[in-house]
Amino acid sequence: MTQITPAIVAEHGLSPEEYERVLHALGREPNLTELGIFSVMWSEHCSYKSSRIHLKKLPTEAPWVICGPGENAGVVDIGDGQAAIFKMESHNHPSYIEPYQGAATGVGGILRDVFTMGARPIANMNALRFGRPDHPKMRHLIAGVVHGIGGYGNCVGVPTVGGEVNFHRAYDGNILVNAMTVGVAETDKIFYSAASGVGNPIVYVGSKTGRDGIHGATMASADFGEDSEEKRPTVQVGDPFTEKLLIEACLELMASDAIVAIQDMGAAGLTSSSVEMASKGGVGIRLDMNKVPQREEGMTAYEMMLSESQERMLMVLKPGKEAFAEAIFKKWELDFAVIGEVTDTGRMVLVHNGETVCDIPLAPLADDAPLYDRPALSREDYQAWAKIAPLGDVPASNDLGADLVTLMASPDIASRRWIWEQYDHMVGADTVQRPGGDAAVVRVHGSSKGIAISTDCTPRYCYADPYEGGKQAIAECWRNLSAVGSLPLAVTNCLNFANPQRPEIMAQFTGCLDGMGEACRQLAFPIVSGNVSLYNESKATGGGSAILPTPAIGAIGLLSDWSKSATIAFKGEGEAILLIGETAGHLGQSIWLREVHGREDGTPPPVDLAKEKAAGDFVRKLIADGKVSAVHDVADGGVLVAVAEMALAGKIGATLDGIDSAASAFGEDQGVYVVTTANPDAIVAAGVPVKRIGTTGGASVAGVTLADLRTAHEGFFPKLMGADAALA
């Protein structure tokens, strides 16, 4: 038996104080298997020990919310006896170590979170952050991540319909890969994870267990040092073809009445799935480890419990349904094994080779896991620490057209076509709006309804002012959904931050959450699911330190008639171009200031939530009434970039009036939309500013031909990735 030493405890990511809690919970020393189980369940990735106290502040309820945070994914009512089920998850550390498999298994994991609850997945999204484009490792990371997302999503047959990509030196040593899935289920066929029924069989289905991914959750709960390459064995390996079989087998079984509870094996694998099911149900669990399907010889209970092998699920079945369920999984050529039973002990008991190798009370593993209220700088002290220079005097733009070309070719604004053309965004034949617009739109199969999906966040705003940045991340997603005509319903998130033991990082975390919560309350936009990813920083040579605070937001909206969704493309010549919303020409933290003048100065644009709501409600009504032909929200790059993107999408130029300074052209004011209409006199708003800024037509914008704009806009990724990019 392995002697538990302070070094072994430290290797498992537990502090001396936490190990004392383990001793108190057990009343004795743990063996290695028990220590491993405590280490993964008490890891930041599984226990949320630094964030739980703050997550409780977020609004999670609304009349249309069926299930909020705490389950595998959030559930909202979309009418007609149907529900949308969705969530976003991180796979950051694995994707930096092994970008293809890290990103691929991130997609696989979030798909399982959704179909575990009874939904057929209908769309994938992603939110990616990379370091400097010229960083020596970045091309390899971009190629691997993009191909991993496409390779898994394309093979499993779920369209990847959109997402976002940012670049900043803060991500040089720690990229972010956040994946989102949306599914649709019947409201009377939603499945939950709480185990019940003493004596009910516990069933393992899917792929066999191997040694891949052991300590993945622990690895994801620590920052990077010089040894990141040595952590490659902690990255899981995915098989999308098996996942496709698993989706179909699970949905077939879900059509019966055989399932009591179901949980996917994600982070911490068999440990987290069994502990969560038992603790949520207030029951105990007994597993016979010899019955776990294994693909490697001589696996120990420790290895089986901590493995993060992919494409696996755990279920509690009704008594007598084992043979019925086994027939379904054998038909789909998947492993099926009864590996244990529900007990009334409130304990996790594991038996291997006839011996009890684990006997742990469940409460300390889950509900009583460590909870920390980490110190955080005040808002004033944070501003002093961040050292954001005041905006001061801003140089005039000598040539708006030249500046526009610079922005259109810049990493954060350039076309993502090279990325999304590697994704199958049309599989399933229900994709209404392809990548490239404000939000993706996917038809609810067999109906007139559409679900709009958006991901967004502006990390540079969050760094400069976490509270305003948190508000803006929510408002931007809400605006994207409104811009296609959908009613925003609910939010999922992926809260990516650095080391929470640093007070300045906790100031970023708490500030962003406070801003997010305020925006969600004001916009009636509840948060129903999410993920926290901390310790995103690197001490590796050539890497930065902490990432920018990145509370990535994913959200969905509902269209009663998908055919009426708005798009960004100009539809014809001679139409009026209108600006809806209040503009002040805010250049602080703007892309123009950074890309043209090399400055990251000033405060981010303020978000007035009342004005945001008024403008969005007005735009949605215009779309529903058929009064506008194209809609695009103003975001990175300001009004002129928005107009240029609309012009390129429609292959029609624009003549503009009053867009004659850097502030009016490139200010990143919030709550603002550009729309086109053939009848501008019919657009009258009470309390929402509406201003005509031009007319569609011609073959240029701001004196730059569409051909030159397209060359600039489309050139960044192919040039960065090279002619052999698809093979990299």
N, C-alpha and C positions, 0 to 999 in steps of 0.2 A: 504494500500500500504506500502511495506517495505521501511523504511527510509534508504537511502544509507549513511552509516557512514564510517569513515576511516578504521574501523575494517573489515567491509564487503568488502571494496575495497581490503584490504590486503589479506583477505581470497580467493579472486578471482585471486590472483597472480599478481595484477597490482601495480606498484610503484606509489608513489604520483605524480611523473612527468608524468607518463603514464595516470593517471586519469585526470590530467589537459588537456592532449591532447584529451581525450574523451569529456570533457566539451567543449573544443574549437570546436571539430568536430560537436557536436550536437547543440551548442549554448544554452544548458540547462543541467540540471542534468538528467542522465539516470534513467529509472526505473530498477528493478531488472533483468528483461528479457534482456533488452538492455545491462546492465552491464555484464551479463553472456555471451552474444554473443561477446562483445568486449574482454572479458577475454580469451575465448578460441581461437578466431582468432588472438589475439596478444600474445598468449602463444608461447614459444620457439618452441614447437612441430609443430605448424601450421604456424607461421610467419617466422621462421628461422631468427629472428631479430639479433642474434649474428653471424650468419654464411653467410647470403646472400651476403654480400660484398666480401667475400672470394671465395664463390662458383663460382662467375663470372669468376675467373681466370682459371678454368678448361677447357680443350679442349673438345668440344662437337660435333664437326662437322666432317663429312667424306662423300665421295660420296655415301656410302652405308647406311648412317643414314637417315631414313625417318622422325623420330621425336625424338628430344633430350629432355633434362629436361624441366619440366613445365607441362607435362601431367601426367596421372595416371601411365604410364610406358614408357620406351624407346622402339623405334621401329627401326629395321634394316632390310634391304633387304637381303633375302637369295636366290634370284633367282626364276625363274619359276613362277613369279607373287605371290610369298609368302613372308611373313615377320615374323621375330621372335620378340616377344614382351616380355619384361622382366623387373623385378625390384626386389630390396631387401628392406625390411623394418625392423624396430626394434619393439620389444615388451618386453623391458627389465624390467621396473618397474612392470608392471602387472605380469610378470612371477616370479619375486621374491616374490611378495605378495601372489599370488595364481598360482603356477607353471603349473598345468594342464590346467586351462582355459586361463591363460596368453599366454602359448605357442600355444594352440589350436586356439585361436582367432587371434593370430599373423599369423598363416597359412591361416586362413579364410580371413583375411584382404588383404594379398598379392595376394591371388587367385583372389579376386574381382578387385584389381587394374589391373590385366592382362585381365580378360575376359570382363571387362568394355570397353576395347578398341576393342573388337570384336574377340579376340583370344580364341581358345580352349586351356586351360592349358595342357601341356604335361609332366611337371616335376616340382618337388619341391626340393629345397636344404635348408640347414640351416647352420648357423655358431654360435656355442655356446661357451660361456666362463663361467667357474665355478671357485669357490675358491679352497682352499686347500681340497684335498679329505677327510682328516680326520676332517674337520670342522663339528661340530655337526649338522648343518642344511643341509650340502651339499648332503647327500644321498637322503634326501627328495626332494630337489630341482631337482637333476638329474632325479630321477624317475618320478617326476611330469612333467617335461619339455619333456622328451623323450616320455612318454605316451601321453601327449597332442599333440605333433607333429604327432605321429603315429595314435592316435585316430581320429584326424580330417582328415589328409591326406588319410588314408586308407579308411575311410568311404565315402569321397567325390570322390574317384576313380582316384586320381592323384598320380603317383608314387613319392616317396621320394627317389632320386637316389644318394644322397651323401651329403657331408658337411664336417665340421671340428669341433673339440673340443679342447680347451685349458684349462689348470688349472693354477691358480696363486693366491696367497694370496690376491692380490689387488682386486679380485672379490668376496671376502668373503661376503661382505655386499651388493653387487650389481652385480648380474649375468647379462650376456648379452644373449639375444635370438634374433637372426636375421634370418629372413625367406626370401627365394627367390623363385619366380615362373617364369617359362618360358612357353610361349604359342606360337602358330602358327596361323596366320591369312592370308587371302587373301589381297594383297596390295590395292585392290580397295574396300575393306570392312573394313576399319579401322575407329573407332568411336572416336570422340573427345568430350571435355566437355564444350565448349563455347556455352552458350545459345543464341538463336536468334529468331527473329520473334515475334514482339509484338502481344499479344493475344494468342500465342501458349500455349497449356495446359501443366502444370507441373504435372508429375505423380509420385506417390510413389509406389514402388513394393517391394515384398519380405515378410519379417516377420513384425509382429506388433512391435510398439515402447513400451518399458517398462522403468523402472527406473534404469536399470543396466548401468554402465559405465559413469554415470553423473560425469563430471569433470575429465574424463580420460585423456584428452589432457593437462589439467592444472597439474594434478598429475605427468604426464610424463615429465613436464618441471620444476621439482623441485627435490632437492636431498632428500635422506631419513633421517628422524630423528628417534626418539624412537617410533613414532606412525605408523609405516608401517603396522602393523596388522589392525589398525583402517581404513586403506584405502582400505580394501578388497571390500567394496561395489562399488568402482570405477573400478573394474575389470569386463570386459564384460563376458558374457556367450555365448558360441557358439553352433550351431546345424549344423553339417556337412551335414546331410541328407537334410535339407532345402537349404543349399548352393548348393548341387548337383542339386536340382530342379531349383534353381535360375540360375545356369549356363545354363542349357538346355533351360529354358524359354527365357533368354536374347539372346542366340545364335539363337533361332528360330525367335524371333522378329527382330533380326539384319539381318536376311536373306531377310527381306522385306525392304521397303523404308519409314518406319514409324517414325524412330528416327531422331531427329534433334541434340540432345546432350544427353550425359549420364555420370553420375558420381556416384561412389560408396559412401556410407555413412561410412566413416572410423572414424579417430580421429575427435572429435567434431561433429560427426553425421550429422544431418539435417542442422545444422548451416554451417559447412564448405562446404558441398556439394552444398547447394543453393548459398552461397556467392561466391564460386569459379566459378560456372557455370555462374552466372550473371556478375561477374566482368570481367571474360575472354571474355564474349560476349559484354561488354559495354552496358548492358541493366539493367532494374530493375526487381524486382520480388515481387509478392504478394501471400501470402499463407494464407489459411483458416485453422487454427490449429484444428478446430473441425472435419475436414475431414481426419486428420492423423490417420491411423489405430492404435489403442491403446490396449494394453493387460492389463492395470491396470486402476482402477477407479480414477476419479478425477485428472488426470494429468494436470499440469499447462503448459502454453506455455514455461516457463523457462525449465521445465523438458523435454518436448518434443524436444526442440531445442538442448539441451545439452546431451541428452541420446546418448549412444554409443551402443545401442542394435545392434546385429549383423545381417548379411544376409539381408541388405536393400540397395536399389538403388533409385536414383532420375533420372528422364528422362524429357526431353522436346520432345513432340511428334508433328508431323504435324497435323494441324487441321483436324478433321474428322476421325482420326485414333484411337480414344480412344476405341471404341467398339471392333475393330479388335485386338488391343493390350490386352484389358481386357480378351478377350476370350482365348488368349494364356496363360496368367497368371492364370486364373481360372482353365484351363485344368491341369496345373502343381500344383494346390492347393496352390497358393500363393496369398497374399493380393495384391489388385490393387485399387488405389484410385487417382482420379484427385483432387489435393489439392491446386492448384493455377494456376497462369498464368504469362507469361512474360509481363513486362510493359516497358514503355519508360522513366521511372522516374529516373533511376540510384539509386534507393533506395530499401531497403528491408522493406516491410510493412507486418506485421503479424496481423491477426485479430483472436480473440478468444472470443467466446460467444457474438459476435456482437460488441465487442469493439476493437479498435486499441491498441494492447499491445506492438508494436514495430514499430518505423519509423526511420530508420537509413540510412544515405548516404553510399553507398557501397564502394566508393573509400577509405575512411579511414580504412575500415576493411581489405582490401586486399593490394592494391598497395601502399597505404600510411601508412602501419603499421610501428611501430617503427623500426629503423635500427641503430645498434650500431657497431662502430669500436672499439672493446674492446682493451685495452692496452695489449701488449704482450712483454715478455722478448726477448731480442736479443738472437741470437744463442749462443753467448759466455756466457751471463748471465744465459741462461737456463742450459748450461753445468755445470756452477758453482752451480746452484740450485739442479740439479739432483744428483750431488755427485757420479757419476759413477767412481769407482776405476779404475786406469789404469790396463791393463792386467798384466804387469810385467812378472816375471818368471812363466812359466807354468810347473807343475810337469810332469815328464815322465809317460807314462802308463806302469805299470809293467805287465799287462796282458790284451791285446786287447780283447781277447775272453770274459773275465770276465766283462770288461767294456761294451762290446756289449750286453751281457745279461742284465746288469743294465739298459742300454738305452732302449732295446726292451721292458722291463717291466715297464718303466717309464710312468707317466700319459700322457705326451704329445705325446708319440710315440706308446704306446701299441695299440693293435688292437681295433677297434671300433665295432667289430662284435656284441657285446651284444646290442649296440645301433641300428645298421642298420637292424638287424634281426627282430626288432620290427616294422619296416616300411615295407609296401608293396612296394617294389621297382620294381616289375614286372607287376603291373596292367596296362592294356592297351597294353601289349605285344610288346612294341616298345623299351624297355630298352636294349641297346646293351652292354654297360659296366656297371656292377653293382658297388656298393660302394666298396672301397678298393684300387682303382687305382689312377692315377694322376688326371683324370677328368672323370666325368660320360659322357656317350654317349647315346643319345636317337635318334632313327630313326624318320625322318619326315614321318609320316604315308603315305603309298602308294607310296613312292619314294625311291631312292637310297641314298638320302642325310641324313646326321646325324648332330645333334647339340651337340657339346661338351660343358659341363658346369663345372665350377670350382668355389670354394670359397676359399679365403686364406687371411692371414695377420699374421705377426709375431709381436705381441704387445711388446715383450721385446726389439726388435730392435727399435721400434718406441719410446719407453721410453728413450733408451740410446742415440738415435740420430733421432729426428722426421723426418728430411729431408731424410736421408738414409733409414729410416724405411718406409716412404711413397713410395719412389722409389721401395723398395724391395717388398712391398705388391702388387703393380701393376705387377712388373716383375715376381714374383712367379706365379701369376695367368696366365699370358701370357705363361710362361714356362710350366705350367700344361696342357694348351690347346695344345701347340706345341707338348708335349710329347705323345699325343694320335694321332697326325697327323692332327689336325684341324688348319685351318687358324683363328687366333684370330680376332674377329670382334669388340667387344665393351664391355664396363664395366658398371656395376651398383655398388653402394656402400652403406654402412651403416656406417656413421661416428660417432663412439661412443667415447665420451670424457666426462670429468668431468665438473666442474663448470667454465663456460667461463668468469666469473667475476674475476677469478684469473689469473694474467698475465702469470704464468708458464703454466697454462692449455691452454691459447690462443697461447702460443709459441708452444705447442705440436700440436694444431690444424692447425695453419698456416704453421708450418714446414712440417707436414705430407702432407698437400694439395699442398705445393710447390713441394715436392718430387713426389707426385702422378702426378701432372700436367706435370712435366718434363718427367717422364717415359711414360705417355700416348702420349705426342707429339713425342718422339723419336721412339716409337713402333707403331705409327699409330693406336692407341687403344683408341678411344674416350669414354668419360663418357656420357651415354645417359639417366641415371635416378639415383635416389638414395634417401637417407634419412639422416637426421642429428638427433642424439640423444645425448643431452647434460645433464648436471647435474647428471651424473652417478657416484655418490659417496654416502657414507653412514656415518651417525654419530651414527648409532645404536650400542648398546653394542655388542662387539664381532666382529663387521664388520670393514673392513679396511676403509680408507678414499677414495681417488680417485682411480678409475680403471686405469689400464695402458691405454695409448692412443691406441685405437683399430679401425682403419679405415678398417673395413671388406670389402673386395673386392669380388664381384661376377662378373663372366664374361662368355661370350659364344664364341664359335668358330664354324666354318662350315667345314664339311667334304663332298666332292662331292660324295664319296662312303663310306658309313658307314662300309662296310665289310672290308675295308683296315685300320681301326683304329688299333693303336698299343696298346698293354697291357704290364703290368710290369712283367708278369710271364716268367721265363726261359722256353724255349720250348724244349730243348733237351741237351744231354750231348755232351761235346767236342766242344762247340761253344766258340768263342773268346769273352771276356768281355772287352769292350773298354770304355774309359773315354773321353767324348767330352767336350771341354771347358777348360778354364785356371784355374788351381788350385794353391793355395798358402798356404793351410792348416790354414785358419783363424779360430782361436778358441775363439776370443772375443764374448761374449754373446751366446756362444754355449750351447746346451743342455748337452753336455759332461761335460763342465766346471761346470754347475749348478748341475747336478745329481750326478756326481762322486766326485766333490770337494766342492760343496756347495757355489760356487762363481758366482755372476752375474756381472762380471767385463768386462772391455774393450769396444771397439767400435764394433758395428755390422759390418758384412762383407760389404765391399763397393760393389756397383752395377755399373758396367761399361755398360751403355746401348747399346753402339755400339757393344761390344762383346756379350752382351746378345742377341741382334737381330741376329748377325751373326750365333751364335750357334743354336738358335731356327730355323732360316730359313734352316740351313743345316740339322738339325734333321728331320724337316718336309719333306724335299726332299728325305732323306734316306728312310723314311717311305713310301712315295708315290712311290718310285722306287722299293720297296720290298727288300731293301738291309739289313734291320735289323729285327730281330725276336722278340726282347723285348726292351722296352724303359722305363726308369724311371728317373725323374729329381732328383738331389741331393738337399736335403732340411734339415730339422731338423735331427741332428744326423750324417750328413755327408755321405761320400761314403760308409763306411762299413754298415751303417744302410740301405742305399738304396739297396746294394747288398743282404743283409739279407732278406729284404722284397721281392725282386725278387725271391730269392731262396725259400722262404716259399710259395709264390704264385704258383711257378712251381713245388714244391716238388723235387727240384734238387739242390744239393750243389754247391760249388765253391771253386776252388783253386786260391789264389790271390798272386800277385807278386808286391812288392813295396809298399804295404799298411802295413807299419811296424812301424808307430809311431802314437801318438794321433793326430798330425796335419794332416797326410795323411789319417787317418781312420775317424776322427770325425770332421775335419774342415768343416765349413758350407759355403764354397765358392759358389758364385752365378754364374748363367749362365752355369751350368755344368749338364751333363746328363750321365747316364750309359746306354750303349746299348750292345746287343749281336748280333753276326752275325756268319754265317757259312763260310763267305768269307771275312775276314778282309782286305785282299789286295785290295779289290774293293772299300774300303772306304778311299778316299783321299780327304782332304779338303784344300782349299786355304784360309789361314788366320785364320783357326779355329784349335786349338790344338787337336790332336787325339792321345791317348796313350793306349796301351794294358796293362791291369792290371790283367788279369787272364783268366781262362778257366772254363766253367760250367762242373759240374760232381761231383759225390760222394754224401755224405749225411751229410756234415758239412760245416760251414763257419767260418773261423778264429779259427779252432780247437774246435768249439762248434757244437754238432750234431743238425740237423734240429729239432729233437724231443725236445731237450732242449730249442732251440730258440722258438719253437712254444709254449711250456709250459709257457715260460716267456712272450711272446708277447700276448697270448690269456688270460692270467690269471688276469690281472689287474681289468677289469670291473666286471667279475663274483665275484671276491673276495671282491671288494669294495661294490657291491650292494647286495651280499648275495644270498643264494639259493632261497629266496622268492622275489628276485628283481623284477620279472615280475608282482608280485602282490602288490608291494609297493605303 
